[in-house]
Amino acid sequence: MTILDILKDKTVSELRRIAAGIGCTGCSKLKKAELAEKVAGRLAEPETIRQVLLVMDEDEFKRYKKKRRHPEGAEQLFPTFDVQGYGRSILPDGDFLPHTVLSDEIRDFPVETLDKAFYKERKELQKLNRWLRAFTGFYGIIEAEAAVRLLKQYEGISCTADELENTAHRLAMANNHFWVSNRLIIHEALDDEAEVDALWQKQQGKPYTAYPKALMFRFADIQYFPRLSQMEPVERFMRDYFHLSEKQAREETECICSILQGEMGPGEVFNVLAVDGLTFLRQEDVEAFMEVFAPLYNNIPLWANRGATPAEMYDNQH
């Protein structure tokens, strides 16, 4: 399967997005077949492949190199290749996870031609990628200017906002959990522009808080949220009231934390509990839950507060 075979299945808008990502110009008036051929030609160039390999996240890059060493093995999932047009996701029979059928060009690309300069540049890009994932995981949205200041503070990295924005655009080509728009670097969960605008207005400017480096880095994991002592009473309530196992209570409480951190409001908690079949029978039961829930909510870093907890926001305002 060639790149062109894969691109023929994509829409014109998808082809134009890929073209823009790889710097392929003069595509606006091309018909779909012509556009696919032009993009395929650019994607097949060794330098374009090199640039895509530079920005892939570390796990995906390692999977690709392993695939090259053992080409006879089963296909794996390569989100960056799927998005860029080097692979096509399929759902194997009896399997719930998609696999990627790689194009001939990316399958045959000579990895041994990647030199020391490539790995040096990749190391620097992945350092920035980790920070940008951490910043968007913690703040939801961060301005390029604010990210520049934090990079200088945390890592001693010096760059301009324009340079960082351009680098973030390159990294966003890959499966790196953020996207870039109007000098803002935005968490991938915020995929609606109206939602982004509303949150940006609510945040009102620069980050209000910053965690130590080791803790901030944990937010680079898209599933991470801090383990808080206030979670234990909630877990205990869930076990006793809903007759859940310890594991089930922990998972429900972690789900609550995830919702609070991203959805910016406690109302969603009751909706999610109801979806899981967990509903309260009486008003006094809701009030009892709120007694253990409120301390948890007040100590979770929220996107709406630029990473600050409601308790920190209250202290800062008084």
C-alpha positions as a Markdown table, in Angstrom:
| # | Residue | x | y | z |
|---|---|---|---|---|
| 1 | Met | 0.0 | 0.0 | 0.0 |
| 2 | Thr | 1.5 | 3.3 | -1.1 |
| 3 | Ile | 1.0 | 6.8 | 0.4 |
| 4 | Leu | -1.2 | 7.7 | -2.6 |
| 5 | Asp | -3.4 | 4.6 | -1.9 |
| 6 | Ile | -4.0 | 5.9 | 1.7 |
| 7 | Leu | -4.5 | 9.6 | 0.7 |
| 8 | Lys | -7.2 | 8.6 | -1.9 |
| 9 | Asp | -9.5 | 7.7 | 1.0 |
| 10 | Lys | -9.1 | 11.0 | 2.7 |
| 11 | Thr | -11.4 | 14.1 | 2.2 |
| 12 | Val | -10.2 | 17.3 | 0.5 |
| 13 | Ser | -10.2 | 19.1 | 3.9 |
| 14 | Glu | -8.0 | 16.3 | 5.4 |
| 15 | Leu | -5.6 | 16.5 | 2.5 |
| 16 | Arg | -5.3 | 20.3 | 2.8 |
| 17 | Arg | -4.6 | 20.0 | 6.5 |
| 18 | Ile | -1.8 | 17.5 | 5.8 |
| 19 | Ala | -0.5 | 19.7 | 3.1 |
| 20 | Ala | -0.4 | 22.7 | 5.4 |
| 21 | Gly | 1.3 | 20.7 | 8.1 |
| 22 | Ile | 4.2 | 19.6 | 5.8 |
| 23 | Gly | 4.6 | 23.0 | 4.0 |
| 24 | Cys | 3.0 | 21.9 | 0.7 |
| 25 | Thr | 1.8 | 25.1 | -0.9 |
| 26 | Gly | -0.2 | 25.9 | -4.0 |
| 27 | Cys | -3.0 | 23.4 | -3.2 |
| 28 | Ser | -6.1 | 25.6 | -2.8 |
| 29 | Lys | -7.3 | 25.2 | -6.4 |
| 30 | Leu | -6.4 | 21.6 | -7.0 |
| 31 | Lys | -8.9 | 18.9 | -7.5 |
| 32 | Lys | -8.9 | 16.0 | -5.0 |
| 33 | Ala | -6.9 | 13.6 | -7.2 |
| 34 | Glu | -4.3 | 16.3 | -8.1 |
| 35 | Leu | -4.1 | 17.3 | -4.4 |
| 36 | Ala | -3.6 | 13.7 | -3.3 |
| 37 | Glu | -0.8 | 13.2 | -5.8 |
| 38 | Lys | 1.0 | 16.4 | -4.8 |
| 39 | Val | 0.8 | 15.7 | -1.1 |
| 40 | Ala | 1.9 | 12.1 | -1.7 |
| 41 | Gly | 5.0 | 13.3 | -3.5 |
| 42 | Arg | 5.9 | 15.6 | -0.7 |
| 43 | Leu | 5.3 | 13.0 | 2.0 |
| 44 | Ala | 7.5 | 10.5 | 0.2 |
| 45 | Glu | 10.5 | 12.9 | 0.3 |
| 46 | Pro | 13.1 | 11.7 | 2.8 |
| 47 | Glu | 13.3 | 15.1 | 4.5 |
| 48 | Thr | 9.6 | 15.2 | 5.1 |
| 49 | Ile | 9.7 | 11.7 | 6.7 |
| 50 | Arg | 12.6 | 12.8 | 8.8 |
| 51 | Gln | 10.6 | 15.8 | 10.1 |
| 52 | Val | 7.7 | 13.6 | 11.0 |
| 53 | Leu | 10.0 | 11.2 | 12.9 |
| 54 | Leu | 11.5 | 14.2 | 14.7 |
| 55 | Val | 8.1 | 15.2 | 16.3 |
| 56 | Met | 6.6 | 11.8 | 17.1 |
| 57 | Asp | 6.4 | 11.2 | 20.8 |
| 58 | Glu | 8.9 | 8.8 | 22.3 |
| 59 | Asp | 6.7 | 5.7 | 22.8 |
| 60 | Glu | 5.5 | 5.9 | 19.2 |
| 61 | Phe | 9.0 | 6.5 | 17.8 |
| 62 | Lys | 10.3 | 3.4 | 19.7 |
| 63 | Arg | 7.4 | 1.3 | 18.4 |
| 64 | Tyr | 8.3 | 2.4 | 14.9 |
| 65 | Lys | 12.0 | 1.5 | 15.3 |
| 66 | Lys | 11.0 | -1.9 | 16.8 |
| 67 | Lys | 8.7 | -2.5 | 13.8 |
| 68 | Arg | 11.6 | -1.8 | 11.5 |
| 69 | Arg | 13.8 | -4.3 | 13.3 |
| 70 | His | 11.0 | -7.0 | 13.2 |
| 71 | Pro | 8.9 | -6.2 | 10.1 |
| 72 | Glu | 7.3 | -9.6 | 10.2 |
| 73 | Gly | 5.6 | -8.9 | 13.5 |
| 74 | Ala | 2.0 | -7.8 | 13.9 |
| 75 | Glu | 1.0 | -4.2 | 13.0 |
| 76 | Gln | 0.8 | -1.7 | 15.8 |
| 77 | Leu | -0.9 | 1.6 | 16.3 |
| 78 | Phe | 0.9 | 4.6 | 15.0 |
| 79 | Pro | -1.4 | 7.6 | 15.4 |
| 80 | Thr | 1.1 | 10.1 | 13.9 |
| 81 | Phe | 1.4 | 8.0 | 10.7 |
| 82 | Asp | -2.4 | 7.6 | 10.5 |
| 83 | Val | -2.9 | 11.4 | 10.8 |
| 84 | Gln | -0.1 | 12.3 | 8.4 |
| 85 | Gly | -1.1 | 9.8 | 5.7 |
| 86 | Tyr | 1.6 | 7.2 | 6.1 |
| 87 | Gly | -0.7 | 4.6 | 7.6 |
| 88 | Arg | -4.3 | 3.5 | 7.7 |
| 89 | Ser | -6.0 | 2.4 | 10.9 |
| 90 | Ile | -8.0 | -0.8 | 10.8 |
| 91 | Leu | -9.9 | -2.8 | 13.3 |
| 92 | Pro | -8.8 | -6.4 | 13.2 |
| 93 | Asp | -11.4 | -9.2 | 13.6 |
| 94 | Gly | -11.9 | -10.0 | 17.3 |
| 95 | Asp | -9.8 | -7.0 | 18.4 |
| 96 | Phe | -11.0 | -3.7 | 19.9 |
| 97 | Leu | -7.9 | -1.7 | 19.3 |
| 98 | Pro | -7.1 | -0.4 | 15.8 |
| 99 | His | -3.9 | -1.4 | 14.1 |
| 100 | Thr | -2.0 | 0.6 | 11.5 |
| 101 | Val | -1.2 | -0.7 | 8.0 |
| 102 | Leu | 1.9 | 1.3 | 7.1 |
| 103 | Ser | 2.6 | 2.7 | 3.6 |
| 104 | Asp | 5.4 | 1.1 | 1.6 |
| 105 | Glu | 7.4 | 4.4 | 1.8 |
| 106 | Ile | 7.4 | 4.6 | 5.6 |
| 107 | Arg | 7.9 | 0.9 | 5.9 |
| 108 | Asp | 11.0 | 1.0 | 3.7 |
| 109 | Phe | 12.4 | 4.3 | 5.0 |
| 110 | Pro | 16.1 | 3.6 | 5.9 |
| 111 | Val | 16.2 | 4.4 | 9.6 |
| 112 | Glu | 20.0 | 3.9 | 9.6 |
| 113 | Thr | 20.3 | 7.2 | 7.7 |
| 114 | Leu | 19.2 | 9.1 | 10.8 |
| 115 | Asp | 22.4 | 10.7 | 12.1 |
| 116 | Lys | 23.6 | 12.2 | 15.4 |
| 117 | Ala | 22.2 | 15.6 | 14.4 |
| 118 | Phe | 18.7 | 14.0 | 14.1 |
| 119 | Tyr | 18.8 | 12.5 | 17.6 |
| 120 | Lys | 20.2 | 15.7 | 19.1 |
| 121 | Glu | 17.4 | 17.8 | 17.6 |
| 122 | Arg | 14.8 | 15.1 | 18.5 |
| 123 | Lys | 16.0 | 15.2 | 22.1 |
| 124 | Glu | 15.5 | 18.9 | 22.3 |
| 125 | Leu | 12.1 | 18.7 | 20.7 |
| 126 | Gln | 10.9 | 16.0 | 23.0 |
| 127 | Lys | 12.1 | 18.0 | 26.0 |
| 128 | Leu | 9.9 | 20.9 | 24.8 |
| 129 | Asn | 7.1 | 18.4 | 24.0 |
| 130 | Arg | 7.1 | 17.2 | 27.6 |
| 131 | Trp | 6.8 | 20.7 | 28.9 |
| 132 | Leu | 4.1 | 21.7 | 26.6 |
| 133 | Arg | 2.1 | 18.6 | 27.4 |
| 134 | Ala | 2.6 | 19.4 | 31.1 |
| 135 | Phe | 1.6 | 23.0 | 30.7 |
| 136 | Thr | -1.6 | 22.1 | 28.8 |
| 137 | Gly | -2.4 | 19.3 | 31.2 |
| 138 | Phe | -2.1 | 21.6 | 34.2 |
| 139 | Tyr | -3.5 | 24.9 | 32.7 |
| 140 | Gly | -5.7 | 23.6 | 29.9 |
| 141 | Ile | -4.6 | 26.6 | 27.8 |
| 142 | Ile | -1.4 | 28.6 | 28.0 |
| 143 | Glu | -0.2 | 31.6 | 25.9 |
| 144 | Ala | 3.1 | 31.1 | 24.0 |
| 145 | Glu | 4.5 | 34.1 | 25.9 |
| 146 | Ala | 3.6 | 32.6 | 29.3 |
| 147 | Ala | 5.1 | 29.2 | 28.3 |
| 148 | Val | 8.3 | 31.0 | 27.3 |
| 149 | Arg | 8.5 | 32.6 | 30.8 |
| 150 | Leu | 7.9 | 29.2 | 32.5 |
| 151 | Leu | 10.4 | 27.4 | 30.3 |
| 152 | Lys | 13.0 | 30.0 | 31.3 |
| 153 | Gln | 12.1 | 29.6 | 35.0 |
| 154 | Tyr | 11.9 | 25.8 | 35.1 |
| 155 | Glu | 14.5 | 24.7 | 32.5 |
| 156 | Gly | 16.6 | 27.7 | 31.6 |
| 157 | Ile | 15.4 | 27.4 | 28.0 |
| 158 | Ser | 15.5 | 30.7 | 26.1 |
| 159 | Cys | 13.4 | 31.2 | 23.0 |
| 160 | Thr | 10.9 | 33.8 | 21.7 |
| 161 | Ala | 7.2 | 33.3 | 21.7 |
| 162 | Asp | 7.2 | 33.1 | 17.9 |
| 163 | Glu | 9.9 | 30.4 | 18.0 |
| 164 | Leu | 8.0 | 28.4 | 20.6 |
| 165 | Glu | 4.7 | 28.7 | 18.7 |
| 166 | Asn | 6.4 | 27.4 | 15.5 |
| 167 | Thr | 7.9 | 24.5 | 17.4 |
| 168 | Ala | 4.5 | 23.8 | 19.0 |
| 169 | His | 2.9 | 23.7 | 15.6 |
| 170 | Arg | 5.5 | 21.1 | 14.5 |
| 171 | Leu | 5.0 | 19.0 | 17.6 |
| 172 | Ala | 1.2 | 19.2 | 17.2 |
| 173 | Met | 1.6 | 17.4 | 13.8 |
| 174 | Ala | 2.2 | 14.3 | 15.9 |
| 175 | Asn | 0.0 | 12.6 | 18.5 |
| 176 | Asn | 1.1 | 15.0 | 21.3 |
| 177 | His | -2.1 | 15.9 | 23.1 |
| 178 | Phe | -2.3 | 19.6 | 22.3 |
| 179 | Trp | -3.0 | 22.0 | 19.4 |
| 180 | Val | -2.1 | 25.6 | 18.6 |
| 181 | Ser | -4.2 | 28.5 | 17.6 |
| 182 | Asn | -3.7 | 32.3 | 17.8 |
| 183 | Arg | -0.6 | 32.1 | 20.0 |
| 184 | Leu | -2.4 | 29.7 | 22.4 |
| 185 | Ile | -1.3 | 26.2 | 23.1 |
| 186 | Ile | -4.4 | 24.1 | 24.0 |
| 187 | His | -5.1 | 20.7 | 25.5 |
| 188 | Glu | -6.5 | 18.2 | 23.0 |
| 189 | Ala | -9.6 | 17.6 | 25.2 |
| 190 | Leu | -10.6 | 21.2 | 24.4 |
| 191 | Asp | -11.5 | 20.5 | 20.8 |
| 192 | Asp | -14.3 | 23.1 | 20.4 |
| 193 | Glu | -13.3 | 26.7 | 19.6 |
| 194 | Ala | -16.3 | 28.1 | 21.5 |
| 195 | Glu | -15.3 | 26.1 | 24.5 |
| 196 | Val | -11.8 | 27.3 | 24.2 |
| 197 | Asp | -12.9 | 31.0 | 24.0 |
| 198 | Ala | -15.2 | 30.6 | 27.0 |
| 199 | Leu | -12.4 | 29.0 | 29.1 |
| 200 | Trp | -9.9 | 31.6 | 28.0 |
| 201 | Gln | -12.2 | 34.4 | 29.1 |
| 202 | Lys | -12.8 | 32.7 | 32.4 |
| 203 | Gln | -9.1 | 32.2 | 33.1 |
| 204 | Gln | -8.3 | 35.9 | 32.7 |
| 205 | Gly | -4.7 | 36.0 | 31.8 |
| 206 | Lys | -1.4 | 34.6 | 33.2 |
| 207 | Pro | -1.1 | 31.3 | 35.2 |
| 208 | Tyr | -2.1 | 31.9 | 38.8 |
| 209 | Thr | 0.1 | 29.1 | 40.2 |
| 210 | Ala | 3.0 | 26.8 | 39.4 |
| 211 | Tyr | 3.9 | 23.5 | 40.9 |
| 212 | Pro | 7.5 | 22.3 | 41.5 |
| 213 | Lys | 9.2 | 20.8 | 38.4 |
| 214 | Ala | 8.8 | 17.2 | 39.4 |
| 215 | Leu | 5.1 | 17.5 | 40.1 |
| 216 | Met | 4.5 | 19.7 | 37.0 |
| 217 | Phe | 6.0 | 17.0 | 34.8 |
| 218 | Arg | 3.4 | 14.5 | 36.0 |
| 219 | Phe | 0.8 | 16.6 | 34.2 |
| 220 | Ala | 2.5 | 15.6 | 30.9 |
| 221 | Asp | 0.6 | 12.3 | 31.3 |
| 222 | Ile | -2.9 | 12.9 | 29.9 |
| 223 | Gln | -4.4 | 10.7 | 32.5 |
| 224 | Tyr | -2.7 | 12.3 | 35.5 |
| 225 | Phe | -4.1 | 14.2 | 38.4 |
| 226 | Pro | -2.6 | 14.5 | 41.9 |
| 227 | Arg | -3.5 | 12.0 | 44.5 |
| 228 | Leu | -5.1 | 14.0 | 47.3 |
| 229 | Ser | -5.9 | 13.1 | 50.9 |
| 230 | Gln | -9.4 | 14.4 | 50.3 |
| 231 | Met | -10.1 | 11.6 | 47.9 |
| 232 | Glu | -10.2 | 9.0 | 50.7 |
| 233 | Pro | -13.4 | 10.2 | 52.4 |
| 234 | Val | -15.1 | 10.2 | 49.0 |
| 235 | Glu | -13.9 | 6.7 | 48.2 |
| 236 | Arg | -15.2 | 5.6 | 51.6 |
| 237 | Phe | -18.6 | 7.2 | 51.0 |
| 238 | Met | -18.8 | 5.5 | 47.6 |
| 239 | Arg | -18.0 | 2.1 | 49.1 |
| 240 | Asp | -20.5 | 2.4 | 51.9 |
| 241 | Tyr | -23.4 | 4.1 | 50.1 |
| 242 | Phe | -23.3 | 2.4 | 46.7 |
| 243 | His | -21.8 | -0.9 | 48.0 |
| 244 | Leu | -18.8 | -0.7 | 45.7 |
| 245 | Ser | -15.6 | -2.6 | 46.0 |
| 246 | Glu | -12.5 | -0.7 | 47.0 |
| 247 | Lys | -11.3 | -0.8 | 43.4 |
| 248 | Gln | -14.6 | 0.4 | 42.0 |
| 249 | Ala | -14.8 | 3.2 | 44.6 |
| 250 | Arg | -11.2 | 4.3 | 43.7 |
| 251 | Glu | -12.0 | 4.3 | 40.0 |
| 252 | Glu | -15.2 | 6.3 | 40.4 |
| 253 | Thr | -13.4 | 8.9 | 42.6 |
| 254 | Glu | -10.6 | 9.1 | 40.1 |
| 255 | Cys | -13.2 | 9.7 | 37.4 |
| 256 | Ile | -14.7 | 12.5 | 39.5 |
| 257 | Cys | -11.3 | 14.2 | 39.8 |
| 258 | Ser | -10.7 | 13.9 | 36.1 |
| 259 | Ile | -14.1 | 15.5 | 35.3 |
| 260 | Leu | -13.5 | 18.3 | 37.8 |
| 261 | Gln | -10.1 | 19.1 | 36.4 |
| 262 | Gly | -11.4 | 19.2 | 32.8 |
| 263 | Glu | -15.1 | 20.1 | 32.9 |
| 264 | Met | -14.7 | 23.1 | 35.2 |
| 265 | Gly | -17.8 | 22.4 | 37.3 |
| 266 | Pro | -19.1 | 19.9 | 39.9 |
| 267 | Gly | -22.5 | 19.5 | 38.2 |
| 268 | Glu | -21.0 | 17.1 | 35.7 |
| 269 | Val | -20.1 | 14.7 | 38.6 |
| 270 | Phe | -23.8 | 13.8 | 39.3 |
| 271 | Asn | -24.4 | 13.2 | 35.6 |
| 272 | Val | -21.5 | 10.8 | 35.3 |
| 273 | Leu | -22.4 | 9.0 | 38.4 |
| 274 | Ala | -26.0 | 8.6 | 37.0 |
| 275 | Val | -24.6 | 7.2 | 33.8 |
| 276 | Asp | -22.7 | 4.5 | 35.9 |
| 277 | Gly | -26.0 | 3.7 | 37.6 |
| 278 | Leu | -25.1 | 5.5 | 40.8 |
| 279 | Thr | -27.9 | 7.8 | 42.0 |
| 280 | Phe | -28.9 | 9.3 | 45.3 |
| 281 | Leu | -32.3 | 8.3 | 46.8 |
| 282 | Arg | -32.9 | 11.3 | 49.1 |
| 283 | Gln | -31.9 | 14.9 | 49.4 |
| 284 | Glu | -30.1 | 14.2 | 52.7 |
| 285 | Asp | -28.0 | 11.6 | 50.9 |
| 286 | Val | -26.9 | 14.3 | 48.4 |
| 287 | Glu | -26.0 | 16.6 | 51.3 |
| 288 | Ala | -24.0 | 13.9 | 53.0 |
| 289 | Phe | -22.1 | 13.3 | 49.8 |
| 290 | Met | -21.4 | 17.0 | 49.4 |
| 291 | Glu | -19.8 | 17.1 | 52.8 |
| 292 | Val | -17.0 | 14.8 | 51.6 |
| 293 | Phe | -17.1 | 16.1 | 48.1 |
| 294 | Ala | -16.6 | 19.8 | 48.8 |
| 295 | Pro | -13.1 | 19.4 | 50.4 |
| 296 | Leu | -12.0 | 17.4 | 47.4 |
| 297 | Tyr | -13.3 | 19.9 | 44.9 |
| 298 | Asn | -11.7 | 22.8 | 46.8 |
| 299 | Asn | -8.2 | 21.1 | 46.5 |
| 300 | Ile | -8.1 | 20.0 | 42.9 |
| 301 | Pro | -6.1 | 22.2 | 40.4 |
| 302 | Leu | -8.6 | 23.4 | 37.8 |
| 303 | Trp | -8.2 | 24.6 | 34.3 |
| 304 | Ala | -10.7 | 27.3 | 34.9 |
| 305 | Asn | -8.4 | 28.7 | 37.6 |
| 306 | Arg | -5.2 | 28.5 | 35.6 |
| 307 | Gly | -4.1 | 25.5 | 37.6 |
| 308 | Ala | -4.9 | 26.9 | 41.0 |
| 309 | Thr | -7.3 | 25.1 | 43.4 |
| 310 | Pro | -10.5 | 26.8 | 44.5 |
| 311 | Ala | -9.1 | 27.1 | 48.0 |
| 312 | Glu | -5.9 | 28.8 | 46.6 |
| 313 | Met | -8.1 | 31.2 | 44.6 |
| 314 | Tyr | -10.1 | 32.0 | 47.7 |
| 315 | Asp | -7.0 | 32.7 | 49.7 |
| 316 | Asn | -5.5 | 34.9 | 47.0 |
| 317 | Gln | -8.7 | 37.0 | 46.9 |
| 318 | His | -8.9 | 37.5 | 50.7 |
